[in-house]
Amino acid sequence: MSEIPADVSALADLRVQAKANKDFALADQLRDQLLDLGWQIKDIPGSYELTPRSAYQIWKAFTEVPEVKINAPYLAIIKVDGWLADIQESTNALLTFSPFIEVVLIDVSGDAEVGVGVHELAKSLRVHEIHLGSDPGWGLVMRTAAEKFVAEFVVLMDPSTLLTSDPIPQLESAFADSTVVSAGWRGALVNIEDAWRSVDDKGSGEVDVLLGYFMAIRRESLLATDAPHPKAIFYRNADLELSLLLREQGGRLIALDLPLEQRRHRGYHDSDPAIRERESKKNYDRILTKFRGRSEILSPRR
């Protein structure tokens, strides 16, 4: 372990105080200063750990990342909040079962061990890595990744989703219809009788909304919207909002019975319940404000 300079320890102590005071903006600034000095900080109960900055680049802002042209038609975008074993399993399944998918892992965990694991995965020519010094939220991560990485189709994917064989033939069949702008695993219809406050799973077929477990979208159609919403800190309901924005433009969404399994959905079950409910409500409130009552954008009832 490298000896930690006194000025580095002092900054780390100031960051602890800033977090205790709930001054998270200052805490992020201090973390950036530590990165500039060549040190990563990891929060642990009651204290912190400082480790020398790793070999991979840590970006202060996703907007600083240069544009990348993808060689495959499909790009899976996975936000990495932690849980390295899940990321490894999900990414390796993508590489194993489909040669037509590349992967970009956006590491926002702030965890040195996770960062190293993502860096190891990125040794594959089909895996790209982005490490961010702070977490801008699900919406900005997914939107900016779609802007920066150029592929015909982008796949918004949760690391709880695991391929069991190649999904591309079914996706290609769906996208052969030019009116279809998105296809994925699990979709639903808006429950009009419930005043748009809920959605009902209807199995395979045309749907109002797709869920973000594995959601393939024509990149040009996604970029024609302003979604995912930049204020969508949490994923839940932001995928529904994106779906309705695609339908508002006249696109059709198709739910498919794809060869996927879902493992423990850590983004839901292992997230802070208070944050989860607060941010999910914000996302759904935007849906109700913009779309409630606009039945003309919905798919045929079934």
C-alpha positions in Angstrom: 0.0 0.0 0.0 1.4 3.4 -1.0 1.9 5.9 1.8 -0.9 8.4 1.8 0.2 12.1 1.7 -1.1 14.3 4.5 -2.9 16.6 2.1 -4.8 13.7 0.6 -5.9 12.4 4.0 -7.0 16.0 4.9 -9.2 16.1 1.7 -10.7 12.7 2.5 -11.5 13.9 6.1 -13.2 17.0 4.7 -15.3 14.7 2.4 -16.5 12.7 5.3 -17.5 15.9 7.1 -19.3 17.1 3.9 -21.3 13.9 3.6 -22.2 14.0 7.3 -23.5 17.5 6.6 -25.4 16.2 3.6 -23.4 18.6 1.3 -23.1 16.0 -1.5 -22.1 18.6 -4.1 -19.0 19.4 -2.0 -18.4 15.7 -1.3 -18.3 15.1 -5.1 -15.9 18.1 -5.6 -13.6 16.7 -3.0 -13.7 13.2 -4.6 -12.8 14.9 -7.9 -9.9 16.6 -6.2 -8.7 13.3 -4.8 -8.9 11.8 -8.3 -6.8 14.7 -9.7 -4.2 13.9 -7.1 -4.2 10.3 -8.1 -6.3 8.7 -5.3 -9.6 6.9 -5.3 -11.8 7.0 -2.2 -14.2 4.3 -1.2 -16.8 4.7 1.6 -16.9 2.1 4.3 -19.0 2.1 7.4 -17.7 4.8 9.7 -14.7 5.6 7.6 -13.1 5.4 4.1 -10.4 3.7 2.2 -7.9 5.5 -0.1 -6.2 3.6 -2.9 -3.9 4.8 -5.7 -5.8 5.8 -8.8 -6.0 2.8 -11.2 -4.8 2.5 -14.8 -8.2 3.2 -16.4 -9.4 6.7 -16.9 -12.1 8.1 -14.7 -14.1 10.8 -16.4 -15.5 13.7 -14.4 -18.5 14.0 -16.9 -19.9 11.6 -19.5 -20.1 14.6 -21.9 -16.3 14.6 -22.1 -16.1 11.1 -23.6 -15.4 11.1 -27.3 -17.8 9.5 -29.8 -17.2 5.8 -30.6 -18.4 3.9 -33.7 -19.6 0.4 -32.9 -18.7 -2.4 -35.3 -21.8 -4.5 -34.4 -25.4 -3.6 -35.2 -26.5 -3.9 -31.5 -25.0 -2.2 -28.5 -26.0 -3.2 -25.0 -25.8 -0.4 -22.4 -25.3 -1.5 -18.8 -25.1 0.9 -15.9 -22.7 -0.5 -13.3 -23.7 0.5 -9.7 -21.7 -2.4 -8.1 -22.3 -6.1 -7.8 -19.4 -7.1 -10.0 -20.3 -10.8 -10.2 -23.6 -9.9 -11.8 -21.9 -7.6 -14.3 -19.4 -10.4 -15.2 -22.1 -13.0 -15.6 -24.4 -10.8 -17.7 -21.6 -9.5 -19.9 -20.1 -12.9 -20.5 -23.5 -14.3 -21.5 -23.9 -11.5 -24.1 -20.4 -12.3 -25.5 -21.1 -16.1 -25.5 -24.5 -16.2 -27.2 -24.5 -13.3 -29.7 -21.7 -12.2 -32.0 -23.9 -9.3 -33.1 -23.8 -7.4 -29.8 -21.2 -5.2 -28.3 -21.4 -4.0 -24.7 -20.6 -0.7 -23.0 -20.3 -0.8 -19.2 -20.7 2.5 -17.5 -19.1 2.2 -14.1 -20.5 4.7 -11.6 -19.9 2.6 -8.5 -16.9 4.5 -7.2 -15.6 1.1 -6.1 -12.0 0.3 -7.0 -12.6 -3.5 -7.1 -15.6 -3.0 -9.4 -13.6 -0.7 -11.6 -10.8 -3.2 -12.0 -13.3 -5.9 -12.8 -15.0 -3.8 -15.5 -11.5 -2.9 -16.8 -10.7 -6.7 -17.1 -14.0 -7.3 -19.0 -13.1 -4.5 -21.4 -10.0 -6.4 -22.6 -12.5 -8.1 -24.9 -12.7 -6.2 -28.2 -16.5 -6.2 -27.9 -16.6 -4.6 -24.5 -16.2 -0.8 -23.9 -15.7 0.8 -20.5 -16.6 4.2 -19.2 -15.7 5.0 -15.5 -17.4 8.1 -14.1 -16.3 9.9 -11.0 -19.9 10.4 -9.9 -23.3 8.9 -10.7 -25.5 11.3 -12.9 -28.4 8.9 -12.7 -30.0 6.3 -14.9 -31.5 8.7 -17.4 -28.4 10.6 -18.2 -26.2 7.5 -18.3 -28.5 5.7 -20.8 -29.1 8.8 -22.9 -25.5 9.9 -23.1 -24.3 6.4 -23.9 -26.7 6.3 -26.8 -25.4 9.6 -28.0 -21.7 8.7 -27.6 -21.8 5.2 -29.0 -22.9 4.9 -32.6 -24.8 1.7 -33.5 -27.9 0.9 -35.5 -29.7 -0.4 -32.3 -29.1 0.3 -28.7 -30.2 -2.1 -26.0 -31.0 -0.7 -22.6 -30.2 -3.6 -20.3 -30.3 -4.4 -16.6 -27.5 -6.6 -15.3 -30.0 -8.9 -13.7 -30.9 -10.0 -17.2 -29.0 -13.1 -18.4 -29.1 -14.4 -22.0 -29.6 -18.1 -22.4 -29.2 -18.1 -26.3 -29.1 -15.6 -29.1 -32.0 -13.1 -29.1 -31.0 -11.4 -32.3 -33.0 -13.5 -34.8 -36.2 -12.6 -33.0 -35.2 -8.9 -32.8 -34.4 -8.8 -36.5 -37.7 -10.3 -37.3 -39.5 -7.6 -35.3 -37.4 -4.8 -36.8 -38.0 -6.0 -40.3 -41.2 -4.0 -39.9 -40.1 -0.4 -40.3 -42.9 0.9 -38.1 -41.4 -1.0 -35.1 -39.0 1.2 -33.2 -38.4 -0.9 -30.1 -38.6 -4.6 -29.2 -37.8 -6.2 -25.9 -38.5 -8.6 -23.1 -41.6 -7.9 -21.2 -44.1 -5.2 -22.0 -47.5 -4.0 -20.9 -50.6 -2.0 -21.7 -51.6 1.1 -19.8 -54.6 0.4 -17.6 -57.0 3.1 -18.9 -59.7 2.0 -16.4 -57.2 2.8 -13.6 -56.8 6.4 -14.9 -53.3 5.5 -16.2 -52.0 4.7 -12.7 -50.9 1.2 -13.5 -49.9 -1.1 -16.4 -51.0 -4.7 -17.2 -48.6 -7.4 -18.5 -50.1 -8.8 -21.7 -47.4 -11.2 -22.9 -46.0 -11.1 -26.4 -47.3 -8.7 -29.0 -47.7 -5.0 -29.5 -47.6 -3.0 -26.3 -47.8 0.5 -24.9 -44.6 0.2 -22.9 -41.5 -2.0 -22.7 -39.6 -2.6 -19.5 -35.9 -1.8 -19.3 -34.7 -5.3 -18.5 -33.7 -5.8 -22.2 -35.1 -3.1 -24.5 -33.7 -2.8 -28.0 -34.4 0.5 -29.7 -33.6 2.0 -33.1 -30.9 4.5 -32.1 -32.2 7.3 -34.4 -35.7 6.9 -33.0 -34.4 7.2 -29.4 -32.3 10.3 -30.2 -35.4 11.9 -31.8 -36.9 12.0 -28.3 -35.4 13.7 -25.3 -35.5 10.4 -23.4 -34.5 8.9 -21.1 -35.4 11.9 -19.1 -32.3 13.7 -17.6 -34.1 13.9 -14.2 -34.7 10.2 -14.1 -32.2 9.4 -11.3 -33.7 6.0 -10.8 -34.6 3.6 -13.6 -38.1 2.6 -12.4 -40.9 4.0 -14.6 -38.4 6.0 -16.7 -38.5 3.1 -19.1 -42.3 3.5 -19.3 -41.8 7.2 -20.0 -39.4 6.5 -22.8 -41.8 4.0 -24.3 -44.6 6.5 -24.4 -42.4 9.1 -26.0 -41.5 6.6 -28.7 -45.2 5.9 -29.3 -46.0 9.6 -29.3 -43.7 9.8 -32.4 -45.8 7.1 -34.1 -43.5 4.2 -33.4 -44.7 0.7 -32.5 -43.3 -1.4 -29.6 -43.3 -5.2 -29.6 -42.9 -7.4 -26.6 -41.1 -10.7 -27.4 -40.6 -14.0 -25.6 -36.8 -13.7 -25.7 -34.3 -16.3 -24.4 -33.5 -14.5 -21.2 -33.6 -15.2 -17.5 -33.8 -12.6 -14.7 -31.6 -13.1 -11.6 -32.0 -11.0 -8.5 -33.0 -7.5 -9.6 -30.6 -5.6 -7.3 -31.5 -2.3 -8.8 -34.9 -2.7 -7.1 -34.4 -5.1 -4.2 -31.1 -3.8 -2.9 -31.7 -0.1 -3.4 -32.5 2.4 -0.6 -36.4 2.0 -0.3 -36.9 5.7 0.4 -34.9 6.8 -2.6 -36.5 4.1 -4.8 -40.1 5.2 -3.9 -39.4 8.9 -4.1 -37.6 8.8 -7.5 -40.1 6.2 -9.0 -42.9 8.5 -8.0 -41.2 11.5 -9.7 -40.8 9.5 -12.9 -44.5 8.3 -12.9 -45.8 11.8 -12.1 -44.1 13.0 -15.3 -45.9 10.3 -17.2 -49.3 11.3 -15.8 -48.7 15.0 -16.4 -47.7 14.5 -20.0 -49.7 11.5 -21.2 -52.7 10.7 -19.1 -55.8 10.7 -21.2 -54.0 10.6 -24.6 -55.4 7.3 -25.7 -54.6 8.0 -29.3 -50.9 7.2 -28.7 -51.6 3.8 -27.2 -51.6 0.4 -29.0 -54.8 -1.5 -29.8 -56.4 -2.9 -26.6 -56.2 -6.7 -26.2 
